[in-house]
Amino acid sequence: MKRFIGVIIALLPFVFVLLIPRLITRTNSPSTTICIIAWGALIFGGFIALVNFTLSFCRPYWLILKGVPIEQQRFISGIPVLGTLMLMFINIPLYSFSLPWILATIFLLLDTGGPLWFVICTWNDDSLWGRKNICHRAICKFLKIPVIILWTYLFQRKQYRILTTGNSVYVKFLKPVLEWNNKSQDNYLSDLQKAVAKTISREIRELIGQENPVQNPDYAKYVEKVKKQLIDEFFLNDRAGEITIGTYHMGMLVISVPITENVELPYYYRGVQIKQKQFASASD
């Protein structure tokens, strides 16, 4: 049981770096100050991790090459825990970048002052963890699961991120669509349809899902109603009449909205796609 607890503690930093930021629903980007602090924590935490790794592995071999026997080498302690703590939370404000979580994962693997290496180095210490038993063998099998998950996450990662909140669906493309393979395109359409379906009722799904819905006056009335709700909920200004309804492929109606810097609009709102476009100003 003690070893199981140790494994959980050792994997906890990786959960914070890789999983938790992607489970948090966001509609607004973090401030510039918070991002700067997060990048600073990443750099400083990475520096501590590299120092700990150097002291644990590189320094002893370097002293041996200089002719200093192992028994005469003076032990220099690294900086425990601090580097891991700084790396655990940096990916929450920096979720939109790929580089931070890659670097943080590498630094966590290298940080010999973190819980991962503590568990690895003391794994066979029965005085600390207790005698090995059936539970020990079960834990060894259990450790294969996060390795498989991590491998899938790193090398079979989706090229997009879909967030559902209330009646809205937000989509963030992590890679240009033209660079996607056929599997990613198929998965994206399927995931997007499922996300949109969660934000509307069964009645609306049937209304939108009918063949050539633009010919149905009830569908047109619904989209007009959604347009008004969109303007009210996101405090949009339609005095110039720039927020319009148009026909998209397969007879679907979409709401066209001018691009605004202060408002992040959803990709789908109440089952209707929102197309943000750059409209020409009156002075152009």
WOQUI-V901864 format. One line per field, one symbol per residue. phi: phi as a letter, one per 30 degrees, with the letter a starting at -180 (. if undefined). Layout:
phi->???
This chain:
phi->.ddddddddddeeddddcceedcddbcbddddddddddddddddddddddddddddbddeddddddjcdddcdddcddcdieddddddcddddcddcdeeddddddddddddccdddddddcecdddccjddbddddddeddddddddddddddcbddcabcccbiccbcbbcdaeedcdddddddddddddddddddcbdddddddddddhdddcddddddddddeddddddchdccddiddbcbccdiiccbccbddbddbcdddbbhicdccdbccddddd
